[in-house]
Amino acid sequence: MKVIRELSEMIEEELDGAEEYARCALHYKEEFPDVARVLYDISMQEMNHVNMLHGEVVAVIEKHRKERGDPPAAMMAVYEYLHEKDIEKAAKIKLLQNQYKEM
């Protein structure tokens, strides 16, 4: 399903952004604390976007199940693979965000 692929790509982009902002927040925390705080906040917002987009993917899958039965197995296998990668990346980003809070 095209919509799941597109939403999954958007999730990847949001995760990449969240990671970049979190890394920059850590880098600038001591020298430019106000800049770092903004970057940290943006990283958190990006993760909120990830959660919102993931919710929409789940809703699309559930709608498909109600209207047409289970989605094709191949599509679900790809989604599950990407979802696992996203979970791992989100955990790494959370560690970066926690490092910022602990400094």
C-alpha positions, 0 to 999 in steps of 0.5 A: 500500500502506497500510503504505508510506504509514504508514511514510513518514509516520513517517519524515517525523515522525522527520526533522522531530524530528531537525531540530528537536533539531539546531537546538536543540542548536546554539542552546543549545550555548554557554549550556547545553552539557549540554542541547545534548548531550542534544538532539544525541544525540536528533537522532542517535537520530531519524536512527537511527529514520529508517534503521530505518523506511526498512529496513522500507519496503524490506523490504515492497517486496521482500516484495511483489516476491517474492510478487506481482511489482512493486508498482503503478507509481503507488505506486512513483512516490509512494514514490520522490518521497517518498524523494528528499525525505527524502534531501535533508532528511536531508542538511540535518540531517546538516549541522546535526549536523556544525555542532554537532560542529565548534563 
